[in-house]
Amino acid sequence: MINEEYYSIRRSDDLQETGHYPQAHLRKGYNPRKNGHFMVKHYEFPDFAPNLELEMHPKTIPTNYLNNTAGLINGFIVDSKFKLMMSSFKLPRHHFYPIKAYKGSKLFDYYWLHYIVDDFWEFIDTANSYGEVFEFKTPFETVVTETFAISSKNQVLEEKRKYKLGRTRIGKIIMKKEFPQYDLYKIDCLSYTTILSEKLKNAIVKAGITGMEIKPFNKFLIGE
């Protein structure tokens, strides 16, 4: 396997960093169905410039990565610093849409990064990837009871239907060596985990990007 580590991302739970959870919600008076984010499908870019308006909680500390209750189907909210940094990395098809993010009467510059992953099933090595079925041994400990092959999206959905809700998960996702090695990607099998390359993770840490938590994700590998 190619010696490349990947990392998962999520919002930070550190209120000393974010100030409040959630940091922002939909602004009063904003209509998500009037050229808003509700009208944007996760698998395509709209033929209009989507509108999104957020209101930050009074306790919110504006961060580079902003968690919110907008209900975005895909992507996340970043500020100008984070946008500029990410623009120099290899991303899937994407757009940065300017949005309006207010805190009281002050307007902050934020962007909705909307990206489309449409090549996952083209590059996954189905012969070596697998899922797991698990049970809870204790409230905090799980045990794998069996594994299953991954051959297609429909097959994986059928596997999930066989078991109790939430009892299937990724075992290993191996991508073919032809995988473009994006620095930002999303898994489209048993989860929709957003992952980062080690190069992008290191840049985020060096730049002091705030508002997100990054953890190793060793279930995603690239074959040789």
C-alpha contacts under 8 A as a table, 3 or more apart, distances in Angstrom:
res1	aa1	res2	aa2	distance
1	M	221	L	6.84
1	M	222	I	5.81
1	M	223	G	4.55
1	M	224	E	5.08
2	I	221	L	7.29
2	I	222	I	5.59
2	I	223	G	6.00
2	I	224	E	5.78
4	E	197	S	7.46
4	E	198	E	6.89
4	E	221	L	7.35
4	E	222	I	7.61
5	E	197	S	6.47
5	E	198	E	5.57
5	E	216	P	7.45
5	E	217	F	7.49
5	E	218	N	6.95
5	E	221	L	7.56
6	Y	195	I	6.26
6	Y	196	L	5.50
6	Y	197	S	4.79
6	Y	198	E	5.69
6	Y	216	P	6.25
6	Y	217	F	5.47
6	Y	218	N	6.66
6	Y	220	F	6.80
6	Y	221	L	7.87
7	Y	195	I	5.22
7	Y	196	L	5.07
7	Y	197	S	6.48
7	Y	198	E	7.01
7	Y	201	K	7.31
7	Y	214	I	6.28
7	Y	215	K	5.34
7	Y	216	P	4.36
7	Y	217	F	4.63
7	Y	218	N	7.68
8	S	193	T	6.79
8	S	194	T	5.83
8	S	195	I	4.47
8	S	196	L	6.33
8	S	214	I	5.73
8	S	215	K	5.40
8	S	216	P	6.30
8	S	217	F	5.65
9	I	194	T	6.33
9	I	195	I	6.40
9	I	196	L	7.52
9	I	212	M	6.59
9	I	213	E	5.62
9	I	214	I	4.69
9	I	215	K	6.60
10	R	212	M	5.61
10	R	213	E	5.32
10	R	214	I	6.78
11	R	65	Y	7.75
11	R	66	L	7.83
11	R	67	N	6.15
11	R	211	G	6.01
11	R	212	M	4.41
11	R	213	E	5.73
12	S	15	L	7.91
12	S	17	E	7.78
12	S	18	T	7.28
12	S	211	G	5.21
12	S	212	M	4.51
12	S	213	E	4.97
13	D	18	T	7.72
13	D	21	Y	7.84
13	D	213	E	7.99
14	D	17	E	5.41
14	D	18	T	6.34
14	D	19	G	7.92
15	L	18	T	4.83
15	L	19	G	4.60
15	L	20	H	5.71
15	L	21	Y	7.44
16	Q	19	G	5.60
17	E	61	I	6.84
17	E	63	T	7.80
17	E	210	T	7.22
17	E	211	G	6.74
18	T	21	Y	7.40
18	T	23	Q	6.85
18	T	60	T	5.94
18	T	61	I	5.01
18	T	62	P	6.96
18	T	63	T	6.61
18	T	211	G	6.09
19	G	23	Q	7.30
19	G	59	K	5.34
19	G	60	T	4.38
19	G	61	I	4.95
20	H	23	Q	5.30
20	H	57	H	7.00
20	H	59	K	5.80
20	H	60	T	5.07
20	H	61	I	7.52
21	Y	24	A	7.84
21	Y	60	T	7.92
21	Y	67	N	7.75
22	P	25	H	7.25
22	P	57	H	7.79
22	P	67	N	6.07
22	P	68	N	5.39
22	P	69	T	6.79
23	Q	56	M	5.63
23	Q	57	H	5.83
23	Q	60	T	5.36
23	Q	61	I	7.69
23	Q	62	P	7.97
23	Q	66	L	6.71
23	Q	67	N	5.63
23	Q	68	N	5.66
24	A	54	L	6.04
24	A	55	E	5.31
24	A	56	M	4.05
24	A	57	H	5.77
24	A	60	T	7.72
24	A	66	L	7.64
24	A	67	N	6.66
24	A	68	N	4.57
24	A	69	T	6.55
25	H	54	L	5.46
25	H	55	E	5.46
25	H	56	M	6.50
25	H	57	H	7.79
25	H	68	N	5.50
25	H	69	T	4.99
25	H	70	A	6.15
26	L	30	Y	6.89
26	L	53	E	6.09
26	L	54	L	4.58
26	L	55	E	6.01
26	L	69	T	6.87
26	L	70	A	5.86
27	R	30	Y	5.58
27	R	53	E	5.57
27	R	54	L	4.71
27	R	55	E	4.84
28	K	55	E	7.94
30	Y	52	L	7.69
30	Y	53	E	6.29
31	N	34	K	5.52
31	N	36	G	6.56
32	P	35	N	6.86
32	P	36	G	4.05
32	P	37	H	5.54
32	P	38	F	5.29
32	P	39	M	7.33
32	P	51	N	7.58
32	P	52	L	7.12
33	R	36	G	5.10
33	R	37	H	7.12
33	R	38	F	5.50
33	R	39	M	5.85
34	K	39	M	7.68
34	K	51	N	7.97
35	N	38	F	7.94
35	N	39	M	6.21
35	N	48	F	7.28
35	N	49	A	7.46
35	N	50	P	5.34
35	N	51	N	5.88
36	G	39	M	5.74
36	G	40	V	7.38
36	G	50	P	5.17
36	G	51	N	4.53
36	G	52	L	5.79
37	H	40	V	5.30
37	H	50	P	6.05
37	H	51	N	6.41
37	H	52	L	6.17
37	H	72	L	7.05
38	F	41	K	7.80
38	F	72	L	7.96
39	M	50	P	7.94
40	V	44	E	7.52
40	V	45	F	7.04
40	V	46	P	6.01
40	V	50	P	7.40
41	K	44	E	5.71
41	K	45	F	7.25
41	K	46	P	7.59
41	K	73	I	7.62
42	H	45	F	7.92
42	H	73	I	5.81
42	H	74	N	5.66
42	H	116	I	6.98
43	Y	116	I	5.93
43	Y	117	V	7.77
43	Y	118	D	7.55
44	E	116	I	6.99
46	P	49	A	7.17
46	P	50	P	7.46
49	A	97	Y	7.24
50	P	97	Y	7.15
51	N	99	I	6.46
52	L	99	I	5.23
52	L	100	K	6.32
53	E	99	I	6.11
53	E	100	K	4.69
53	E	101	A	5.86
53	E	102	Y	7.86
54	L	70	A	7.78
54	L	100	K	6.16
54	L	101	A	4.64
54	L	102	Y	6.19
55	E	101	A	5.80
55	E	102	Y	4.86
55	E	103	K	5.91
55	E	104	G	7.63
56	M	60	T	6.15
56	M	101	A	6.99
56	M	102	Y	5.94
56	M	103	K	4.93
56	M	104	G	7.65
57	H	60	T	5.16
57	H	103	K	6.94
58	P	103	K	6.71
58	P	104	G	7.28
62	P	66	L	7.20
63	T	66	L	5.80
63	T	79	D	7.61
63	T	209	I	7.76
63	T	210	T	5.25
63	T	211	G	5.26
64	N	78	V	5.55
64	N	79	D	5.05
64	N	80	S	7.86
64	N	81	K	6.97
64	N	82	F	5.95
64	N	209	I	5.75
64	N	210	T	5.20
64	N	211	G	6.14
65	Y	76	F	7.75
65	Y	77	I	5.96
65	Y	78	V	4.77
65	Y	79	D	6.72
65	Y	82	F	7.52
65	Y	209	I	7.42
65	Y	210	T	6.19
65	Y	211	G	4.85
65	Y	212	M	6.17
66	L	76	F	7.71
66	L	77	I	5.45
66	L	78	V	6.21
66	L	79	D	7.94
66	L	211	G	6.19
67	N	76	F	7.91
67	N	77	I	7.19
67	N	211	G	7.51
68	N	71	G	7.83
72	L	75	G	6.77
72	L	76	F	7.19
74	N	114	H	5.98
74	N	115	Y	6.78
74	N	116	I	7.79
75	G	112	W	6.85
75	G	113	L	5.19
75	G	114	H	4.55
75	G	115	Y	5.92
76	F	112	W	5.70
76	F	113	L	5.47
76	F	114	H	7.01
77	I	110	Y	6.62
77	I	111	Y	5.57
77	I	112	W	4.65
77	I	113	L	6.16
78	V	81	K	7.98
78	V	82	F	5.82
78	V	83	K	6.17
78	V	110	Y	5.59
78	V	111	Y	5.32
78	V	112	W	6.50
78	V	113	L	7.06
79	D	82	F	5.46
79	D	83	K	6.09
79	D	109	D	6.06
79	D	110	Y	4.32
79	D	111	Y	6.00
80	S	83	K	5.02
80	S	84	L	6.05
80	S	109	D	6.44
80	S	110	Y	6.29
80	S	111	Y	7.34
81	K	84	L	5.31
81	K	85	M	6.32
82	F	85	M	5.15
82	F	86	M	6.11
82	F	209	I	7.04
83	K	86	M	5.24
83	K	87	S	6.09
83	K	96	F	7.75
83	K	111	Y	7.49
84	L	87	S	5.27
84	L	88	S	7.23
85	M	88	S	5.94
85	M	89	F	7.64
86	M	89	F	5.42
86	M	200	L	7.85
87	S	90	K	7.81
87	S	91	L	7.95
89	F	183	D	6.27
89	F	200	L	7.25
90	K	181	Q	7.88
90	K	182	Y	5.13
90	K	183	D	5.31
90	K	184	L	7.20
91	L	94	H	7.18
91	L	182	Y	5.45
91	L	183	D	5.93
91	L	184	L	5.48
91	L	185	Y	7.37
92	P	115	Y	6.28
92	P	116	I	6.29
92	P	117	V	6.27
92	P	182	Y	6.60
92	P	184	L	7.10
92	P	185	Y	6.94
93	R	115	Y	5.64
93	R	116	I	5.49
93	R	117	V	7.25
94	H	113	L	6.96
94	H	114	H	5.55
94	H	115	Y	4.03
94	H	116	I	6.20
95	H	112	W	7.94
95	H	113	L	5.92
95	H	114	H	5.46
95	H	115	Y	6.47
96	F	111	Y	5.75
96	F	112	W	5.51
96	F	113	L	4.60
96	F	114	H	6.39
97	Y	111	Y	5.25
97	Y	112	W	5.01
97	Y	113	L	6.51
97	Y	114	H	7.57
98	P	109	D	7.52
98	P	110	Y	6.16
98	P	111	Y	4.45
98	P	112	W	6.39
99	I	109	D	7.34
99	I	110	Y	5.73
99	I	111	Y	5.37
99	I	112	W	6.59
100	K	107	L	6.76
100	K	108	F	6.97
100	K	109	D	7.03
100	K	110	Y	6.80
101	A	107	L	5.80
101	A	108	F	5.40
101	A	109	D	6.92
101	A	110	Y	6.50
102	Y	105	S	6.55
102	Y	106	K	5.56
102	Y	107	L	4.52
102	Y	108	F	6.04
103	K	106	K	5.30
103	K	107	L	6.53
103	K	108	F	7.66
117	V	120	F	6.64
117	V	185	Y	6.99
117	V	186	K	6.54
118	D	121	W	7.82
119	D	122	E	5.06
119	D	123	F	6.48
120	F	123	F	5.52
120	F	124	I	6.07
120	F	187	I	7.16
120	F	188	D	6.49
121	W	124	I	5.39
121	W	152	S	7.41
121	W	153	K	7.78
121	W	188	D	7.97
123	F	175	M	5.63
123	F	176	K	5.43
123	F	178	E	7.05
123	F	179	F	5.67
124	I	129	S	7.66
124	I	173	I	7.21
124	I	174	I	6.08
124	I	175	M	4.37
124	I	176	K	5.86
125	D	128	N	5.82
125	D	129	S	6.12
125	D	173	I	7.66
125	D	174	I	5.44
125	D	175	M	5.10
125	D	176	K	5.33
126	T	129	S	5.17
126	T	130	Y	7.65
126	T	149	A	7.44
126	T	150	I	5.46
126	T	151	S	5.29
126	T	152	S	7.87
126	T	174	I	7.66
127	A	149	A	7.63
127	A	150	I	7.53
127	A	151	S	7.63
128	N	173	I	7.79
128	N	174	I	6.37
129	S	149	A	6.68
129	S	150	I	6.02
129	S	171	G	7.46
129	S	172	K	5.29
129	S	173	I	4.82
129	S	174	I	5.33
130	Y	147	T	6.67
130	Y	148	F	5.64
130	Y	149	A	4.68
130	Y	150	I	5.27
130	Y	170	I	6.89
130	Y	171	G	5.38
130	Y	172	K	5.49
130	Y	173	I	6.71
131	G	147	T	5.58
131	G	148	F	5.28
131	G	149	A	6.39
131	G	150	I	6.76
131	G	168	T	6.95
131	G	169	R	5.80
131	G	170	I	4.68
131	G	171	G	4.47
131	G	172	K	6.73
131	G	190	L	7.70
132	E	144	V	6.46
132	E	145	T	7.67
132	E	146	E	6.02
132	E	147	T	4.38
132	E	148	F	6.32
132	E	168	T	5.57
132	E	169	R	5.33
132	E	170	I	6.00
132	E	171	G	5.20
133	V	144	V	5.77
133	V	145	T	5.74
133	V	146	E	5.31
133	V	147	T	5.92
133	V	148	F	7.86
133	V	163	Y	7.90
133	V	167	R	5.65
133	V	168	T	4.59
133	V	169	R	6.63
134	F	142	T	6.37
134	F	143	V	5.44
134	F	144	V	4.25
134	F	145	T	5.36
134	F	146	E	7.19
134	F	167	R	5.41
134	F	168	T	6.33
134	F	169	R	7.82
135	E	142	T	5.55
135	E	143	V	5.53
135	E	144	V	6.58
135	E	145	T	6.96
135	E	167	R	6.55
136	F	139	P	6.30
136	F	140	F	7.38
136	F	141	E	5.89
136	F	142	T	4.33
136	F	143	V	6.36
137	K	140	F	7.71
137	K	141	E	5.41
137	K	142	T	5.12
137	K	143	V	6.18
138	T	141	E	4.95
138	T	142	T	6.86
144	V	147	T	7.66
147	T	171	G	7.63
150	I	155	Q	7.18
150	I	156	V	6.35
151	S	155	Q	6.41
151	S	156	V	7.43
152	S	155	Q	5.16
152	S	156	V	6.31
153	K	156	V	5.22
153	K	157	L	6.35
153	K	189	C	6.90
154	N	157	L	5.07
154	N	158	E	6.30
155	Q	158	E	5.06
155	Q	159	E	6.33
156	V	159	E	5.00
156	V	160	K	6.30
156	V	189	C	7.27
156	V	190	L	7.23
157	L	160	K	5.10
157	L	161	R	6.40
158	E	161	R	5.14
158	E	162	K	6.62
159	E	162	K	5.34
159	E	163	Y	7.25
160	K	163	Y	5.84
160	K	164	K	7.94
160	K	165	L	7.65
160	K	167	R	7.77
160	K	168	T	6.21
161	R	164	K	7.55
161	R	165	L	7.86
163	Y	167	R	6.26
163	Y	168	T	7.38
164	K	167	R	5.57
165	L	168	T	7.90
166	G	169	R	7.71
168	T	190	L	7.16
169	R	190	L	5.63
169	R	191	S	7.27
170	I	173	I	7.07
170	I	189	C	7.59
170	I	190	L	5.96
170	I	191	S	7.40
170	I	219	K	7.03
171	G	219	K	6.46
172	K	219	K	4.71
172	K	220	F	6.17
172	K	221	L	7.70
173	I	219	K	5.89
173	I	220	F	4.83
173	I	221	L	6.28
174	I	220	F	6.03
174	I	221	L	4.90
174	I	222	I	5.51
174	I	223	G	6.30
175	M	178	E	7.98
175	M	179	F	6.23
175	M	220	F	7.69
175	M	221	L	6.20
175	M	222	I	4.67
175	M	223	G	5.89
176	K	179	F	5.56
176	K	222	I	6.09
176	K	223	G	5.29
176	K	224	E	7.45
177	K	222	I	6.00
177	K	223	G	4.97
177	K	224	E	5.25
179	F	222	I	7.39
182	Y	185	Y	6.20
182	Y	197	S	7.31
183	D	196	L	5.42
183	D	197	S	4.63
183	D	198	E	7.86
183	D	199	K	7.23
183	D	200	L	6.00
184	L	194	T	7.33
184	L	195	I	5.90
184	L	196	L	4.74
184	L	197	S	6.53
184	L	200	L	7.84
185	Y	194	T	5.84
185	Y	195	I	5.37
185	Y	196	L	6.54
186	K	192	Y	6.00
186	K	193	T	5.56
186	K	194	T	4.40
186	K	195	I	5.96
187	I	191	S	6.41
187	I	192	Y	5.08
187	I	193	T	5.40
187	I	194	T	6.62
187	I	195	I	7.73
188	D	191	S	6.32
188	D	192	Y	5.49
188	D	193	T	7.88
189	C	192	Y	6.89
195	I	217	F	7.64
196	L	200	L	6.22
196	L	201	K	6.23
197	S	200	L	5.34
197	S	201	K	6.15
198	E	201	K	4.93
198	E	202	N	6.03
199	K	202	N	5.26
199	K	203	A	6.35
200	L	203	A	5.04
200	L	204	I	6.18
201	K	204	I	5.11
201	K	205	V	6.28
201	K	214	I	7.68
202	N	205	V	5.16
202	N	206	K	6.07
203	A	206	K	5.05
203	A	207	A	6.01
204	I	207	A	5.19
204	I	208	G	6.18
204	I	209	I	5.44
205	V	208	G	5.14
205	V	209	I	6.38
206	K	209	I	7.92
209	I	212	M	7.65
217	F	220	F	6.72
218	N	221	L	7.28
